[in-house]
Amino acid sequence: MNWLEKREDIDLQLSKENIHKLFVQQIAQDFSRCAIEIDSSQLEILFDAMELNTTIALALQKHHNKLDQILYIIDVPEKYTLKLDKEKPNFLQDLAMLILKRVLQKVLTRLAFQ
């Protein structure tokens, strides 16, 4: 996920309409596999990484008992989650950013091999 470290890189990718649409579809699909409803119509109008991150963090907060399941489905590497401090107040925001980056990475990789 190193190539998606800068927020500007993430925003640039999400600003591309086709990538943004695929991102929203993928995140809605992954969350629905955990029986977590995420408002995809809300995600469709958010092109800013921080706004998307906040929406994802709110969904995680509401369904905190399913964190392990969603991380498994989205395939967030454990080495990244282990670096997060669960005691910090911004833990869910940090976790949401990992999810955002991983889903975006999956979308971009899939596009590269089509």
DSSP file (Angstrom, degrees, kcal/mol; ACC not computed):
  #  RESIDUE AA STRUCTURE BP1 BP2  ACC     N-H-->O    O-->H-N    N-H-->O    O-->H-N    TCO  KAPPA ALPHA  PHI   PSI    X-CA   Y-CA   Z-CA
    1    1 A M    >         0   0    0      0, 0.0     3,-1.8     0, 0.0   104,-0.0   0.000 360.0 360.0 360.0   7.6    0.0    0.0    0.0
    2    2 A N  G >   +     0   0    0      1,-0.3     3,-1.4     2,-0.2     4,-0.2   0.839 360.0  59.7 -59.1 -35.5    3.1    2.3   -0.1
    3    3 A W  G 3  S+     0   0    0      1,-0.3    -1,-0.3     2,-0.1     3,-0.2   0.561 104.4  52.3 -74.7  -4.9    2.1    3.9   -3.4
    4    4 A L  G <  S+     0   0    0     -3,-1.8    -1,-0.3     1,-0.1    -2,-0.2  -0.077  76.2 108.8-114.0  31.2   -1.2    5.1   -1.7
    5    5 A E    <   +     0   0    0     -3,-1.4     2,-0.3     4,-0.0    -2,-0.1   0.862  61.6  72.9 -76.5 -36.0    0.5    6.7    1.3
    6    6 A K  S >> S-     0   0    0     -4,-0.2     4,-1.7    -3,-0.2     3,-0.5  -0.631  75.5-139.6 -85.9 135.9   -0.1   10.3    0.3
    7    7 A R  H 3> S+     0   0    0     -2,-0.3     4,-3.1     1,-0.2     5,-0.2   0.851 103.8  60.6 -59.4 -34.5   -3.6   11.7    0.6
    8    8 A E  H 3> S+     0   0    0      1,-0.2     4,-2.3     2,-0.2    -1,-0.2   0.881 103.0  50.9 -61.6 -38.1   -3.1   13.5   -2.7
    9    9 A D  H <> S+     0   0    0     -3,-0.5     4,-1.9     2,-0.2    -1,-0.2   0.900 112.3  46.5 -65.7 -40.5   -2.5   10.2   -4.5
   10   10 A I  H  X S+     0   0    0     -4,-1.7     4,-2.7     2,-0.2    -2,-0.2   0.943 113.1  48.1 -66.4 -48.1   -5.7    8.8   -3.1
   11   11 A D  H  X S+     0   0    0     -4,-3.1     4,-1.5     1,-0.2    -2,-0.2   0.883 109.3  54.7 -60.5 -38.6   -7.8   11.8   -3.9
   12   12 A L  H  < S+     0   0    0     -4,-2.3     4,-0.5    -5,-0.2    -1,-0.2   0.930 111.5  43.5 -61.2 -45.6   -6.4   11.8   -7.4
   13   13 A Q  H >< S+     0   0    0     -4,-1.9     3,-1.2     1,-0.2     7,-0.2   0.921 113.9  50.0 -66.3 -43.3   -7.5    8.3   -8.0
   14   14 A L  H 3< S+     0   0    0     -4,-2.7    -1,-0.2     1,-0.3    -2,-0.2   0.717 100.1  66.2 -69.9 -19.2  -10.9    8.8   -6.4
   15   15 A S  T 3< S+     0   0    0     -4,-1.5     2,-0.6    -5,-0.2    -1,-0.3   0.674  79.1  93.4 -75.8 -15.5  -11.5   11.9   -8.6
   16   16 A K  S <> S-     0   0    0     -3,-1.2     4,-3.0    -4,-0.5     3,-0.3  -0.696  76.5-142.8 -80.2 119.3  -11.5    9.7  -11.7
   17   17 A E  H  > S+     0   0    0     -2,-0.6     4,-2.5     1,-0.3     5,-0.2   0.859  95.8  48.6 -55.8 -44.2  -15.2    8.9  -12.2
   18   18 A N  H  > S+     0   0    0      1,-0.2     4,-2.0     2,-0.2    -1,-0.3   0.901 115.1  45.2 -65.9 -38.8  -14.8    5.3  -13.4
   19   19 A I  H  > S+     0   0    0     -3,-0.3     4,-2.6    -6,-0.2    -2,-0.2   0.912 112.3  51.6 -69.5 -42.0  -12.4    4.5  -10.5
   20   20 A H  H  X S+     0   0    0     -4,-3.0     4,-2.6    -7,-0.2    -2,-0.2   0.920 109.8  49.5 -60.5 -44.0  -14.7    6.2   -8.0
   21   21 A K  H  X S+     0   0    0     -4,-2.5     4,-2.2    -5,-0.2    -1,-0.2   0.922 113.0  46.2 -62.0 -44.8  -17.7    4.2   -9.2
   22   22 A L  H  X S+     0   0    0     -4,-2.0     4,-2.5     2,-0.2    -1,-0.2   0.872 111.0  53.8 -65.7 -36.8  -15.8    0.9   -9.0
   23   23 A F  H  X S+     0   0    0     -4,-2.6     4,-2.7     2,-0.2     5,-0.3   0.940 109.5  47.2 -60.8 -48.6  -14.5    1.9   -5.5
   24   24 A V  H  X S+     0   0    0     -4,-2.6     4,-2.2     1,-0.2     5,-0.2   0.913 113.2  48.8 -61.6 -43.6  -18.1    2.5   -4.3
   25   25 A Q  H  X S+     0   0    0     -4,-2.2     4,-2.2    -5,-0.2    -1,-0.2   0.920 113.2  47.4 -61.6 -43.7  -19.3   -0.7   -5.8
   26   26 A Q  H  X S+     0   0    0     -4,-2.5     4,-2.8     2,-0.2    -2,-0.2   0.917 112.9  46.5 -66.7 -44.0  -16.5   -2.7   -4.2
   27   27 A I  H  X S+     0   0    0     -4,-2.7     4,-2.4     1,-0.2     5,-0.2   0.898 113.3  49.4 -68.6 -37.9  -16.8   -1.2   -0.8
   28   28 A A  H  X S+     0   0    0     -4,-2.2     4,-2.1    -5,-0.3    -1,-0.2   0.907 113.0  48.2 -64.8 -40.6  -20.6   -1.7   -0.7
   29   29 A Q  H  X S+     0   0    0     -4,-2.2     4,-1.5    -5,-0.2    -2,-0.2   0.933 112.4  47.7 -64.4 -47.0  -20.1   -5.3   -1.9
   30   30 A D  H  < S+     0   0    0     -4,-2.8     4,-0.5     1,-0.2    -2,-0.2   0.914 114.3  46.0 -62.9 -43.5  -17.4   -6.1    0.8
   31   31 A F  H ><>S+     0   0    0     -4,-2.4     5,-2.4     1,-0.2     3,-1.3   0.882 108.9  55.3 -68.0 -37.0  -19.4   -4.5    3.6
   32   32 A S  H ><5S+     0   0    0     -4,-2.1     3,-1.7     1,-0.3    -1,-0.2   0.817  97.1  64.6 -66.8 -28.4  -22.6   -6.3    2.5
   33   33 A R  T 3<5S+     0   0    0     -4,-1.5    -1,-0.3     1,-0.3    -2,-0.2   0.719 106.0  45.2 -65.0 -19.2  -20.8   -9.7    2.7
   34   34 A C  T < 5S-     0   0    0     -3,-1.3    -1,-0.3    -4,-0.5    -2,-0.2   0.261 121.8-109.9-101.9   8.5  -20.5   -8.9    6.5
   35   35 A A  T < 5S+     0   0    0     -3,-1.7     2,-0.6     1,-0.2    -3,-0.2   0.855  74.1 140.4  61.3  36.6  -24.1   -7.8    6.7
   36   36 A I      < -     0   0    0     -5,-2.4     2,-0.5    -8,-0.1    -1,-0.2  -0.951  46.0-143.5-110.1 118.9  -23.1   -4.3    7.2
   37   37 A E        -     0   0    0     -2,-0.6     2,-0.4    -3,-0.1    -9,-0.0  -0.700  20.6-179.5 -83.2 126.1  -25.2   -1.7    5.4
   38   38 A I        -     0   0    0     -2,-0.5     2,-1.2   -10,-0.1     3,-0.1  -0.995  35.2-115.8-125.5 132.8  -23.2    1.2    4.1
   39   39 A D     >  -     0   0    0     -2,-0.4     4,-1.8     1,-0.2     3,-0.5  -0.511  31.2-177.3 -73.8  96.5  -25.0    3.9    2.2
   40   40 A S  H  > S+     0   0    0     -2,-1.2     4,-2.1     1,-0.2    -1,-0.2   0.800  81.1  60.8 -68.0 -27.5  -23.5    3.6   -1.3
   41   41 A S  H  > S+     0   0    0      2,-0.2     4,-0.7     1,-0.2    -1,-0.2   0.868 105.9  48.5 -66.2 -33.3  -25.6    6.6   -2.5
   42   42 A Q  H >4 S+     0   0    0     -3,-0.5     3,-0.7     1,-0.2     4,-0.5   0.906 111.1  49.7 -68.0 -42.6  -23.7    8.7    0.2
   43   43 A L  H >< S+     0   0    0     -4,-1.8     3,-1.0     1,-0.2    -2,-0.2   0.834 100.9  65.1 -65.5 -31.9  -20.4    7.3   -0.9
   44   44 A E  H 3< S+     0   0    0     -4,-2.1    -1,-0.2     1,-0.3    -2,-0.2   0.787 104.2  44.9 -63.3 -28.1  -21.2    8.1   -4.6
   45   45 A I  T << S+     0   0    0     -3,-0.7     2,-0.7    -4,-0.7    -1,-0.3   0.523  96.5  86.0 -95.3  -4.8  -21.2   11.9   -3.9
   46   46 A L    <   +     0   0    0     -3,-1.0    -1,-0.1    -4,-0.5    -4,-0.0  -0.858  38.7 160.4-101.3 112.0  -18.0   11.9   -1.8
   47   47 A F        +     0   0    0     -2,-0.7     2,-0.4   -32,-0.0    -1,-0.1   0.472  50.0  94.7-104.2  -5.9  -14.9   12.2   -3.8
   48   48 A D  S  > S-     0   0    0      1,-0.1     4,-2.4   -34,-0.1     5,-0.2  -0.749  71.4-139.8 -92.1 131.1  -12.7   13.4   -0.9
   49   49 A A  H  > S+     0   0    0     -2,-0.4     4,-2.7     1,-0.2     5,-0.1   0.868 101.6  51.9 -57.8 -40.0  -10.7   10.7    0.9
   50   50 A M  H  > S+     0   0    0      2,-0.2     4,-2.1     1,-0.2    -1,-0.2   0.878 110.3  47.8 -69.2 -36.3  -11.3   12.2    4.3
   51   51 A E  H  > S+     0   0    0      2,-0.2     4,-1.9    -3,-0.2    -2,-0.2   0.915 114.5  46.4 -68.5 -41.9  -15.1   12.4    3.8
   52   52 A L  H  X S+     0   0    0     -4,-2.4     4,-2.4     1,-0.2    -2,-0.2   0.911 111.0  53.8 -62.7 -42.1  -15.1    8.8    2.6
   53   53 A N  H  X S+     0   0    0     -4,-2.7     4,-2.7    -5,-0.2    -2,-0.2   0.900 107.3  50.1 -59.4 -43.1  -12.9    7.8    5.5
   54   54 A T  H  X S+     0   0    0     -4,-2.1     4,-2.1     2,-0.2    -1,-0.2   0.900 110.0  50.4 -64.4 -40.9  -15.3    9.3    8.0
   55   55 A T  H  X S+     0   0    0     -4,-1.9     4,-1.7     2,-0.2    -2,-0.2   0.910 112.7  46.4 -63.6 -42.8  -18.3    7.5    6.4
   56   56 A I  H  X S+     0   0    0     -4,-2.4     4,-2.3     1,-0.2    -2,-0.2   0.912 110.6  53.1 -65.5 -42.8  -16.5    4.2    6.6
   57   57 A A  H  X S+     0   0    0     -4,-2.7     4,-2.5     1,-0.2    -2,-0.2   0.880 106.8  52.5 -61.2 -38.8  -15.4    4.9   10.2
   58   58 A L  H  X S+     0   0    0     -4,-2.1     4,-2.1     2,-0.2    -1,-0.2   0.898 109.1  49.4 -64.1 -40.0  -19.0    5.5   11.2
   59   59 A A  H  X S+     0   0    0     -4,-1.7     4,-1.5     2,-0.2    -2,-0.2   0.894 111.8  49.3 -64.8 -39.2  -20.0    2.2    9.7
   60   60 A L  H  < S+     0   0    0     -4,-2.3     6,-0.2     2,-0.2    -2,-0.2   0.893 109.9  51.0 -66.1 -39.7  -17.2    0.5   11.6
   61   61 A Q  H >< S+     0   0    0     -4,-2.5     3,-1.0     1,-0.2    -2,-0.2   0.910 109.9  49.6 -63.9 -41.8  -18.2    2.2   14.8
   62   62 A K  H 3< S+     0   0    0     -4,-2.1    -1,-0.2     1,-0.3    -2,-0.2   0.816 123.6  31.4 -66.5 -30.7  -21.8    1.0   14.4
   63   63 A H  T >< S+     0   0    0     -4,-1.5     3,-2.5    -5,-0.2    -1,-0.3  -0.271  72.3 145.3-122.6  45.1  -20.7   -2.6   13.7
   64   64 A H  G X   +     0   0    0     -3,-1.0     3,-1.3     1,-0.3     4,-0.2   0.736  66.3  67.7 -58.7 -23.5  -17.6   -2.8   15.8
   65   65 A N  G 3  S+     0   0    0      1,-0.2    -1,-0.3    -3,-0.2     4,-0.2   0.591  99.4  51.8 -72.8  -8.7  -18.3   -6.4   16.6
   66   66 A K  G <> S+     0   0    0     -3,-2.5     4,-2.5    -6,-0.2    -1,-0.2   0.168  73.1 111.5-111.4  16.6  -17.6   -7.3   12.9
   67   67 A L  H <> S+     0   0    0     -3,-1.3     4,-2.4     1,-0.2     5,-0.2   0.919  78.8  47.8 -59.1 -46.8  -14.2   -5.6   12.6
   68   68 A D  H  > S+     0   0    0     -4,-0.2     4,-2.0     1,-0.2    -1,-0.2   0.905 112.3  50.7 -61.9 -40.7  -12.3   -8.8   12.2
   69   69 A Q  H  > S+     0   0    0      2,-0.2     4,-2.5     1,-0.2    -1,-0.2   0.924 111.6  45.7 -64.3 -45.7  -14.7  -10.1    9.6
   70   70 A I  H  X S+     0   0    0     -4,-2.5     4,-2.7     1,-0.2     5,-0.2   0.892 111.8  52.1 -67.8 -38.0  -14.6   -7.0    7.5
   71   71 A L  H  X>S+     0   0    0     -4,-2.4     5,-2.1    -5,-0.2     4,-1.1   0.876 111.4  48.2 -64.4 -36.1  -10.8   -6.8    7.6
   72   72 A Y  H  <5S+     0   0    0     -4,-2.0    -2,-0.2    -5,-0.2    -1,-0.2   0.934 113.1  46.4 -67.7 -46.9  -10.6  -10.4    6.5
   73   73 A I  H  <5S+     0   0    0     -4,-2.5    -2,-0.2     1,-0.2    -1,-0.2   0.908 116.8  43.1 -64.0 -42.7  -13.1   -9.9    3.6
   74   74 A I  H  <5S-     0   0    0     -4,-2.7    -1,-0.2    -5,-0.2    -2,-0.2   0.718 108.3-130.4 -76.8 -19.8  -11.4   -6.8    2.4
   75   75 A D  T  <5 +     0   0    0     -4,-1.1    -3,-0.2    -5,-0.2    -4,-0.1   0.932  35.1 178.5  70.5  49.6   -8.0   -8.4    2.9
   76   76 A V      < -     0   0    0     -5,-2.1    -1,-0.2    -6,-0.1     5,-0.1  -0.738  37.6-110.3 -80.2 122.8   -6.3   -5.7    4.9
   77   77 A P    >>  -     0   0    0      0, 0.0     3,-1.4     0, 0.0     4,-1.3  -0.275  16.4-134.6 -58.5 135.2   -2.8   -7.0    5.7
   78   78 A E  H 3> S+     0   0    0      1,-0.3     4,-2.5     2,-0.2     5,-0.2   0.804 101.0  69.3 -61.1 -30.6   -2.4   -7.8    9.4
   79   79 A K  H 34 S+     0   0    0      1,-0.2     4,-0.4     2,-0.2    -1,-0.3   0.803 102.9  45.5 -61.1 -26.7    1.0   -6.1    9.5
   80   80 A Y  H X4 S+     0   0    0     -3,-1.4     3,-0.7     2,-0.2     4,-0.4   0.875 112.0  48.9 -81.5 -39.8   -0.8   -2.8    9.0
   81   81 A T  H >< S+     0   0    0     -4,-1.3     3,-1.2     1,-0.2    -2,-0.2   0.837 104.1  60.6 -70.3 -30.9   -3.6   -3.4   11.6
   82   82 A L  T 3< S+     0   0    0     -4,-2.5    -1,-0.2     1,-0.3    -2,-0.2   0.751  97.1  61.0 -67.2 -22.3   -1.0   -4.4   14.2
   83   83 A K  T <  S+     0   0    0     -3,-0.7     2,-0.3    -4,-0.4    -1,-0.3   0.637  87.2  94.2 -78.3 -13.8    0.6   -1.0   14.0
   84   84 A L  S <  S-     0   0    0     -3,-1.2     2,-0.7    -4,-0.4     7,-0.0  -0.578  73.9-134.2 -83.9 141.9   -2.7    0.7   15.1
   85   85 A D    >   -     0   0    0     -2,-0.3     3,-1.5     1,-0.1     6,-0.1  -0.853   9.3-160.0 -96.7 110.8   -3.3    1.6   18.7
   86   86 A K  T 3  S+     0   0    0     -2,-0.7    -1,-0.1     1,-0.3     5,-0.1   0.662  88.6  61.5 -65.2 -16.4   -6.8    0.5   19.7
   87   87 A E  T 3  S+     0   0    0      4,-0.1    -1,-0.3     3,-0.1    -2,-0.0   0.646  81.3  98.6 -86.1 -15.3   -6.7    2.8   22.6
   88   88 A K  S X  S-     0   0    0     -3,-1.5     3,-1.6     1,-0.1     4,-0.2  -0.453  78.5-127.8 -74.0 145.9   -6.3    6.0   20.6
   89   89 A P  T 3  S+     0   0    0      0, 0.0     3,-0.3     0, 0.0     4,-0.2   0.754 108.7  53.3 -65.3 -23.6   -9.4    8.0   19.9
   90   90 A N  T 3> S+     0   0    0      1,-0.2     4,-2.4     2,-0.1     5,-0.2   0.163  73.5 113.9 -97.2  19.6   -8.7    8.1   16.2
   91   91 A F  H <> S+     0   0    0     -3,-1.6     4,-2.6     1,-0.2     5,-0.2   0.916  77.5  46.9 -56.4 -47.6   -8.4    4.3   15.9
   92   92 A L  H  > S+     0   0    0     -3,-0.3     4,-2.6     1,-0.2    -1,-0.2   0.857 110.9  52.4 -67.2 -33.8  -11.5    3.8   13.8
   93   93 A Q  H  > S+     0   0    0      2,-0.2     4,-1.9    -4,-0.2    -1,-0.2   0.919 111.8  46.4 -64.4 -42.8  -10.4    6.7   11.5
   94   94 A D  H  X S+     0   0    0     -4,-2.4     4,-1.8     2,-0.2    -2,-0.2   0.906 113.8  48.1 -65.9 -41.8   -7.0    5.0   11.0
   95   95 A L  H  X S+     0   0    0     -4,-2.6     4,-2.1     1,-0.2    -2,-0.2   0.899 109.7  52.8 -65.0 -41.3   -8.7    1.6   10.4
   96   96 A A  H  X S+     0   0    0     -4,-2.6     4,-2.8     1,-0.2    -1,-0.2   0.874 106.5  53.5 -62.1 -37.6  -11.1    3.2    7.9
   97   97 A M  H  X S+     0   0    0     -4,-1.9     4,-2.6     2,-0.2    -1,-0.2   0.890 106.9  51.6 -66.5 -37.9   -8.2    4.7    6.0
   98   98 A L  H  X S+     0   0    0     -4,-1.8     4,-2.4     2,-0.2    -2,-0.2   0.921 112.0  47.0 -61.4 -42.8   -6.5    1.2    5.8
   99   99 A I  H  X S+     0   0    0     -4,-2.1     4,-2.7     2,-0.2     5,-0.3   0.930 111.4  50.7 -64.1 -46.1   -9.8   -0.1    4.4
  100  100 A L  H  X S+     0   0    0     -4,-2.8     4,-2.4     1,-0.2     5,-0.2   0.934 112.6  46.4 -57.5 -47.8  -10.1    2.7    1.9
  101  101 A K  H  X S+     0   0    0     -4,-2.6     4,-2.5     1,-0.2    -1,-0.2   0.904 113.1  48.8 -63.3 -42.2   -6.6    2.2    0.7
  102  102 A R  H  X S+     0   0    0     -4,-2.4     4,-2.4     2,-0.2    -2,-0.2   0.918 112.2  47.3 -67.8 -42.4   -7.0   -1.5    0.3
  103  103 A V  H  X S+     0   0    0     -4,-2.7     4,-2.3     2,-0.2    -1,-0.2   0.919 113.6  48.4 -64.8 -42.4  -10.3   -1.3   -1.5
  104  104 A L  H  X S+     0   0    0     -4,-2.4     4,-2.6    -5,-0.3     5,-0.2   0.904 110.3  52.2 -62.9 -40.6   -8.8    1.3   -3.9
  105  105 A Q  H  X S+     0   0    0     -4,-2.5     4,-2.5     1,-0.2    -2,-0.2   0.913 108.9  50.1 -61.2 -43.5   -5.8   -0.9   -4.4
  106  106 A K  H  X S+     0   0    0     -4,-2.4     4,-2.4     2,-0.2    -2,-0.2   0.915 111.7  48.2 -61.2 -43.7   -8.0   -3.8   -5.3
  107  107 A V  H  X S+     0   0    0     -4,-2.3     4,-2.2     2,-0.2    -2,-0.2   0.933 113.5  46.2 -63.1 -47.2   -9.9   -1.7   -7.8
  108  108 A L  H  X S+     0   0    0     -4,-2.6     4,-2.0     2,-0.2    -1,-0.2   0.879 112.8  50.0 -66.2 -37.9   -6.8   -0.3   -9.4
  109  109 A T  H  X S+     0   0    0     -4,-2.5     4,-1.2    -5,-0.2    -1,-0.2   0.926 110.1  50.4 -65.6 -44.4   -5.1   -3.7   -9.6
  110  110 A R  H  < S+     0   0    0     -4,-2.4     3,-0.4     1,-0.2    -2,-0.2   0.905 111.2  49.1 -60.3 -41.7   -8.2   -5.2  -11.2
  111  111 A L  H >< S+     0   0    0     -4,-2.2     3,-1.2     1,-0.2    -1,-0.2   0.874 106.3  56.8 -65.0 -37.5   -8.3   -2.4  -13.8
  112  112 A A  H 3< S+     0   0    0     -4,-2.0    -1,-0.2     1,-0.3    -2,-0.2   0.776 110.4  44.1 -66.1 -26.4   -4.6   -2.9  -14.6
  113  113 A F  T 3<        0   0    0     -4,-1.2    -1,-0.3    -3,-0.4    -2,-0.2   0.221 360.0 360.0-106.5  14.1   -5.1   -6.5  -15.5
  114  114 A Q    <         0   0    0     -3,-1.2    -1,-0.2    -4,-0.1    -2,-0.1   0.454 360.0 360.0 -86.7 360.0   -8.3   -6.2  -17.6
